[in-house]
Amino acid sequence: MVSKVLICDDSNMARKQMARALPDHWPVDVTFAKHGEEAIEFIKANEFEVMFLDLTMPVMDGYETLEAIRKDDLPIMVLVVSGDIQPEAQERVKKLGAIDFIKKPVDQARIAAVLTEYGIIGEAPNE
Amino acid sequence: MNEQIALSEDERDCYQEITNVAMGQAADRLARLLGVYVVLPIPNVNIIEINEFKMTLKSLEGNATVSAVCQGFIGAGIAGEALLIFNDASFTDIAKLLDYPGNLDKHEELEMLMDVANVLNGACIQGIGGQLDIDFSQSHPVVLGQHCSISDLLSEKKNAWQRTMAIEINYTIEDHNINCDLLLLFTEESVLHMNRLISFLLDD
């Protein structure tokens, strides 16, 4: 089963870094969005399982995106990926419905641990 | 060496993202020091001529007086200056947050300015260095001026370079009247060197 994943970040480099940090054994179909407004359009048009969402973005930032998802009750799990590591930022996004917070720069082990914790992926297969 | 410094869209994006991560670390330190939430902007990254730089500074000024601290950093062939400019109106609120009693004298303001500069400059410079695998040494912060206009600040600094890469971060603090600008300025040689360093981040 291929998982549909949305990566939303205004930085091209950050989008690529995020895509590269996804677990190797996780079959995914990745779509990229440049800001929240684009992400919301994609989510309304297609079904996605998970979104990795940046906070500081032009047009529509991560907080506004979470609010829009909640308002329309859109069916997607959101993991916030941000350089804003203030405790307050982490609390706010969780209150707005994000399931967890991952700090930038992203590392593969942390992403895999979070995805496993929420049952999005199984344990890594033994080599 | 007369190579003109320039940034491609990818390079600019890369510096912006590196700054984004570094300023997040700096904001976290300041948030913990003051017990507040720091609103993070999207940083500006530009190659600018010294004249444009003066205009940038003037546009920050408005009519307010400012206090400013600069701090040099150097490491692995990269050198620059971090310039932190505080709107003087910010001091009253910072003093409240740091529990300074009564009216502030110039020395207490200076102490606060240095404290905040140490946190913001230090964390930001080390944050950028960390991502590029560079261990930056920082010089002691120097006060460029207290309660002066931006024009006064500019006359203090002689024109040491013509073009620079400037990274501008405007920090504001939620629910408080605190506003400061952190400018990171890199020498031309440094930008050439850093462009080579970040090329590994940009490779697919």
Interface residues (C-beta under 8 A of the other chain):
Chain A: D10 S11 N12 M13 A14 K16 L55 T56 M57 P58 S82 G83 D84 I85 Q86 P87 E88 A89 K103 K104 P105
Chain B: D10 D13 C14 Q16 E17 N20 V21 A22 M23 G24 Q25 A27 D28 A31 Y37 V38 L40 P41 I42 Q131 L201 L202 D204
